[in-house]
Amino acid sequence: MVGPAGARLGWMSLLALAFLGRVMAASGAPTGEVRVEKTVGSAPFSYQVQSVKEKSGFSVLYLTYPSPVVTDVVENNTIPAELYLPDGAQSWRAPRPAVLCIHILDGDFELERMTCSMLASNGICALMFKLPYYGERSPPEGTRALARQPRRFLAALEQARADVRRTVDLLASRPEIDPRAIGVTGISLGGIVAASAAAEEPRLARALLVLAGGDLRAIIDHADELRQLKQSFQQLPEAEREAALEALQKVDPLTHAPKLRGRAAEGRLMMINAGEDEVVPRDCTNQLAEALGLAGKVVWLEGLGHYTAMAAMPDMLQRTVEFFGQDLPPEARRAEKVAAAPSAVQQGLSFVQQVARLLGEEPAENRCHLLDLEVAVYGAAEQAAFSAGIYYARTCDGRFKIDARTKQFGRIALGRSPEPWMLAGERILAAGLEEENGRAPIFDQKSLTKLRAVAGALRAATMAPGVFEQLFAVTEGSEGGMPIVHVARRNGASERLRLVLDPERKQVRRLEIEWGGSRVEAELRVFETGAPIHEGLFRPVPAVERRQVDGKDLVAIFHAVSQFALAQVAQ
């Protein structure tokens, strides 16, 4: 239940002190402390506004407040949270809906920040908080220690539900937020917690459960990454093990599902699940859907698993906005606009969008994707480990061409125009069309799914300027009269992207990428998505001899090449 692979994307930007004063004055808390008097099931409490950061289209308030459950880990007793407020919230004529986003088991919080940013970019308030023993709440031995401590793991799930209730108290107290339109969403573990919490908290008017299911015992038995937790349960003395499994059932969404059936019948409950989920078995999803009254209504991401579901992240984000956006006031749904992005942000965003289209989107009919570049890869010793001139083109009808002139391995070329072909030494190996649809695949299905996940992550990051800015720090400068855009991840990782633009800032001419001690430099001669087609783009490279070969052998080579290439892209 760790969330889709390739999903580690989330980050922050610079502090806006003037905005901090404006927001605190509007909330009536110039000292940063806000009192919540009206609560459900617990005493009044206060929360601290630690800082505020302004993004494109929204701002983020960093909060802390006490958990209603006191544990022996002092750090765990304070809840850190991020509240995302759309621009203009202080002047809204009517309060808006809010969504509580609960994070995945992995706990890097990037998916949740992306979801909150997308909601706020579309006029919906959002909040994410860190679950018990995550982030700043973690014990000295780290969050993963929960897998070795079944009792603490179960107590954390119970505490999470109490923390959700306290967070709803906080949201309901905010003047920007409609207390009748607070919802909850979560992915994987977050979806499981969201289901149980929503059942116990009637003020959560809507719930969107993503990659979640019921029967926690079956999920723990099935999921490979929960192997340590499963072993910890098995190592308990028999009486304690039975008591722990009984406690597990008490927090199982199946136990609480009947309380959610009313919301399901009213269209205020939704499930999105992967058709080939290797963590949450399809049977566990179906059990929960049946118990909720959603049998036959699950949105299935067919062909995707728990980790490759990232390929569908753009669609999931859009569905999230549409689902919770139903509670927006009519004038907000009509008039809500995302703030214009600064030029550097927009340039970086546009380039990443173009890369995502090149990787994961089929060109339109009678159009093609084109890439022609000189590239060099440098290792830690600053020596070129690989250099090549690379040409790539493909269409939606299966025609493609890859031609790489490398210094290390000579010339590598393959394609389909219209029959499959590959350069081998000075010979062209060609094969007739043997597949039903007459198309020779560039990638096998497994590799294609991985590529879709990478492209989906990139597309999700560029769905709104505010989302992109939340994930990446973007700055600009110049060099020799050429504009430069720098893009860096906000989580402190070493990855960097440097774009050198033409003087008119219309196209990227050169790029540099740094990651893991390596560096890539590329001169872009052509980089177009949706370019016009002409037959010369796909013509086989010149060769001394042409030899017919078995089509299955050629396809097997294609698959091997694609798997190697995609393994490098998805690292």
N, C-alpha and C positions, 0 to 999 in steps of 0.2 A: 504493500500500500504506500509506495513511495512517490507515485506520480510519474508522468511520462518522461522518458529519457529526452535529453536535449532541451529540457525545460528550464535549466538553471540560467536565468536571464536577469534577475531583478536588482535595482540600484537607486541612488538619491542625488539631489542637486544642491545648490547653494542656499544658505539661510537668508530669509528676507525679513529684516528687523522691522521695517516700516509696516509691513503687512501683519507682523506679529502684534504690534500695538493696536492696529485697526481691528483685528479679529477679537483680541481680548477685551477691548472696549465694548465691542458689540455684544459679547457674551456676558458682560458685567463682571469680569474677573481680571482687573488690571494686574493683580499680583500673580496670575497664572493658576490660581486655585479656584475650582468651581464646585459648588456644593450641590449634591443630588439629594433632595429631601424625599421625593416620592419613589419608593422602592417596593418590590414584591418579594416577600419572604425573607427580608433581611433589614438591618438598620440602615439609616441614611449614611452616605459616605461622600468623600470628596475625591475629585481627580485633579491631577496637575497637568497643565499644558506646558510641556517642557520646551518646545520650540515649534516653529511653523516654517515650512518651506513652500515657496510658490513655484508652480509648474505652468505649462502651457494649457490653460483651460480649467485649472483647479489648483487647490492648495492642500498641503498635508499637514495636519496637526499631530504632533507626537505627544502621546498621553501616557500617564501611569496612574493606576488606581489599585486599591487593595482587593485581593481575592477574598471572597466570603469564606473560603476554607483556609485554615491556618495549618501548615505542615511543619515538619522538623527541618526542612530546607528553607532557610530564611529567604533566599533569593526567589523561591517559588511563590512566595506570598504576595508579590507585587506583579500586577499584570501590565506589560508594555503593549501599547496599541497605536495604530496609525489611523486617523480619521481623515478621509478624503472628502473635501467640500468643493463643489463646482463654483466657478467664478460667479460673483454676484449673489451668493447665498444670503448675504446680509440684507438685501433689498427685495427678496422674493415676496410677492403678494400673498402667497399661500405656501405652507410647508411642503416639503418634497418627501418621496419615499427614501428609505435607506436600506442597505444590504450589509449584513454581517458575513464576512468571508472567512471561512475556517481552513487552516492550512493542512498540507499533506504530511505524511509521516516523516518524510525526508527533512522537513523543517528548514529549508533555505528561504522560504517565504516569497520566492520570486513569482511563482504563478499567481499567488494571491495579490501581490502588488500590481501585477499586470491586470488582473480582474478588477481590482479597485480603481485603477487608473482608467480603465475602459468605461466603467460605470460613471465615474465622476466626469469624464469627458463628454458624457451624454446626459448630464444634468441630474444624476442620481447619486446621493450621498452613499459612502461606503466606509466600512471599518474592518480592519483585520487586527486580531490580537494574537499573542503567542500563547499556545496551549501550555498546560502545566509541564514543567521540566524542559521547556524548549527555550532557545535563545538565552537571554539574561536570566531566565528562571531555572536554568539547568544546574544540576548538582555538580560537584567537582569532577566526578568521573564521567560526566557527559550524558547526553540524552539517551544514547544507545544502551546505557546501563539499565534502562527500563525493561529491556528484553531479558535481562538476567534476574529481574525482580518482579515476578507476576503480581504480587500483592500491591506493589507501588504502581504498576501498570494499570491495574483495575481501579485503584484509588484515583489515578490521574484521569481516567475516563469519567469517573463520577465528579471529580472536581471541575472538569471541562464543562460539564452541563451546568454546574453552579456558576461558573465564570460567564457562560453564555447569558444566563439570566441577569447577572449583574451588568453585563455589557448592554443588554436590552434596556435596563434601567437608565443607563447613561445616554443611550441614543434617544430614548423617549423624552429625556429632559432637555434636549437641544431645541432651540426655537426654530432652526431650519428644517427640522425633521418632523414628519407626520407620524405620531405614535401609532396610528392605525395602519400604517403601511411600512412596517419594518419586516424585512425578509432575511433569509439565511441561505447561504450556498456553501458548498465544500466539495473538494475533489478527493477521492479515495478515502483515506482516514477522515479527512475533513467532511466528506459526504456522510460517512457513517455517524460521526459525532453530530452533524447537522440534523440528521433524521431523528435521532434520539432526543436531542435538545428541543427541536421543534415540537415533538410530541408532548414534551413536558412544559413547554412555554407557549401558551395560546396567543401571546402577543406577536409571535412570529407568523405574520399573515401569509407569507409565501415561503416555499422552500424548493430549491433546485439542487438535486442530488446528482453528482457526476462521478462515474466510475465507482459507485457504492453498491452494497448489497447487504443481505441479512444472513443470519446464521454465522456468527463470529467464530464459533468453534470450528466450523468447516473451513472458513477462510484461513484461520491460523494453521490448520492441518495442511492446507493446500499450498499456501504462498511460500515460495522458496526463501524470500528475504525475511520471513517470520520464523525461520527454522530455529533460531536461538530462543525465541519466546516459547515456541512449542516444546523444546527440550526442557526449558525451565519449568513449565507446567508439569511435564512428565516426571521430573526429578523431585517434586514435592511429595511428602508422605501422603498416603492414600486419602486419609481424612481431609488433609489440607487441600489436596488436589480437587476433591469433590466439592469442597466449599468454594474454591477459586472458580471452578467451572460454573457453579451455581451463581456466583457473583458476576461472571461473564455474561450469563444469560440475562441478568437484570439490566445490563447496559446495551444489550443487543437490540438493534432497531426493530427486529421482528416482535419483540416483547411489547414495544410501545406503538407499533404500527396502527392498531385500531383507532388511536386518538387522532390520527392524521387523515383518516378516510373522508371526513367531512370536507377538509381543505382540498383533497384530491377530487372529490365530486364537483367542487366549485371551480376547478381548473387552476387552483393555486398551489399545486404540487406537481413537480416535473422530474423525470429521471432521464439521464443521458448515460449510456453505457457502451463499452467496447464489445463488439461481437465476438472477438477472440481473446478476451481478457485472460491472461495467464496468472493473475493475482486474485481477482474476485471472480470465481467461477460463474458461468452463465446461470447455472441453477440457483446460486445464491441471489443473483439479481432477480430472477423470476420469482423466487420465494418472497422477496421483499415487495416486488411490484404487485403480486397477488394479495399480500396482506394489506397493502395500501389502497387497493382498489384501482391499480394502474395496469392490470394485466392487459397486454396487447397495446399499451400506450407508451411503452418505453421507446425513446429515440435511440436506435441502435446505430453505432458506428461500425458498419460491417467491414470486415477485412482488417480491422485494426485491433491491437492489443493494448494492455494497460500502459505500456511505455510508448508505443508508436501512436497512441491517440493524440499526441502532440500535432500530428498531421492535420487533425480536425480542429485545432485550437481556434483558428479564426472563426469558424462556424459556431463553435461553442461560446465564444465571447459574444458574438452577435445574438445568439439565442438568449444568452444571459441578459443582455441589454433589453431585448424585446420582452422577455418574460417579466422582469421587474419594472420595466418602463410602462407597463399597463396601468400602473398606479400614479404616473405623472399627471399633474393637472393638464387639461386640454391645451391651454396656451403654451405650456412648456413643451409638449410634444410637437406643437407646430413650429415654435420659434427657436428652440434650443440650437445653438451653434457652437462649434468648437473654436476656441480662440486661434487666430492665425499664428503659425509657428515662426520663430526667428529664422532668418535666411540660412544660417549654418545648420540649424536643426532640420529644416526642410530639405536641404541638400543631402545631408546624411541619411535622412529618412527615405528620400527618393532613391538613393543608390541601393540601400538595403532592400527596398521594395523590388527594384529591378533584378537584383540577385535572386530574390525569392521567386520571381516569375520565371527566370531562366532555369532554376533548379526544379521547380515543382508544378508549373502550369503548362498545359498544352498550348501551343500557338493557335491562333484563330485560323479558320480555313483560308488557304491561299496566302498564309503568312508563315514566317519562320523566326526562330531565335538564332542570333549570330554572335559569335565571340571570336575575336582574333587578337592575340596578345603575345608579348614576349615576357616570360616569367623566369625568375631566379629564386631559389630557396637557399637560405643561408643557415648554417648551424651555429652553435655557440662559439666556434672558432672563427666566425665571420668568413668562412670559405664557402663558396657555392657548392652545395651538396647536389643540386639538380638545377638545370637550366634548359629552357626549351622555347621554341616558337610554337604556339598552339592555336589551331583553328577548329572551331566547333559550330555546327549548324544542324538544326532539326526542324521538322514540320509536324503537324498533327496527324498526317497519314502514314507515319512510320519511317519516312526518309530521314537520314542523318548522315553526318560525316564528321569524323574526328581525325585530325592530322597533326601529329606532334613530332617536331624535329628536335630531338634531344642530343645533347653533347655526350651524355653518359651511355645511352642505349641505342643510338641511331634513330632512324625514322620509324614511328609507330603510326599506322593509319588503318582505319576500318570504317565501314559505313553500309548504307543501303541506298541504291539509286538505279533502278528500283530493287535489284536483287542484292542479297548480302554479299559483301566482299571484304577482304583484309589483305594488307600488304605483308608479305613474308619474304624478307631479303629483297630480291629483285623481281619477285613474282607477285601477281595478284591472284589470290585464292578466291574463287567465286562459287556460289551455290544457288540453285534454283529456289523458287518460292514454294515451300512445302506446307506452311501453316494454313489453317482454314481461312484466316482473314488476310492472308498474303502479306503479313508484316513480320519482319525479323525483329525480335525484341532487342532493344539496347540493354535493358536491365532485366534480370529475373525478378519475380514478384517480391521476394524477400528484400532485395536491394532497393527496389522501387519504393517499398513501404518505408524503409529507412530514409530514403531521399525525401519522401513526402513529409516525414516527421521534421526533418531539418528545415524544409521550406515552410512548413506550417508554423514552426517556431518563429521564423523570420517574419512571416506575414502577420502573425499575431502581434509582434513587437511594433509593427508599423501601422496599426489600424487607426491610430489617432496620434497627433503630435504629442499630446500629454503622456500617452502610454510610452512612446519612444523616448521622451525626455526623462521619464521616470526610470527607465532601464539603462540609458546611456548618457554620459556626460559629453556634450558637444561644444567644441570651441572652434574659433577660426583665426586665421592669420594670413601671411603671404610670404612668398619666397621667390625672389627674382621677378617680381611683378605678377606672379601666378597666385591666385587665391588658393588657400589650403583649408581643409576642414579636418579636424581631429575628432575621432569618435572613440570613447573608452567605456568599458563596463564600469558600473558604479559600485560593484561589490569588492573592489580592491584587486581584482584579478589582473594578470599581466597583459591580457589581450588588448591590442590597440589597432585602430584602423586610421590611416592617414590618406586623405584624398587630395590630389592636386588637380585643380580644375582648369579649364581653358579661361582666357581673360574675360569672356562674357558670362562665365559661371554656368554654362549650359551643359557641359559634358565633363566627365571625369577622364583625365588623360593619363594619370599615373596613380597607382595606389601602393601603399605599404601596409603589411599586416604583421603584427608581432604576437606570438603566443608560445608559451612553454619553452622559452629560450631560443626559439627559431624566428626567422624573419623571412617574409616573402615580399619581393618587389615585382611589380608588373607594369609594363607600358601597354595601354589599351589602344590598339589601332581601330578596332570596331567593337562596340558593345551595344547591341540593339535587341529589344524584344518586340515581336510583332512586325518584323521587317518584311518588305515585299520579297517574293520568291522568283528566282530564275534558275533554270536547270543546271547552269554551270556551278552553282553553289555545292552540288552534291556529286559531281563527277569524280570517279575514282582517280587516285593519283597515278601519274605515269609509271609504267613498269615494263620490263623487258619481255615478260611472258605472262600469259593468263592461263590459269589451270582451274578446272572444275573440281570441286570437292564435295564430300557429303555435307548436306545442310546441317545435320545434327551436330557434327563435329565443330562446324563454324559457330553455331549458336552456343555450344558449350564454352568455346573460347571467349565469345562475347560476354557470357555470364561471368567467367573468371576475371576478365578485365574490369567489368563493372563492379564486381564485389570488392576488388582491391581498391579501385578509385573511390568508391563510396565509403570504404572503411577509413580512408584518409579524411574525407569531407566531414564525417560524422564524429570524429574523435573529439 
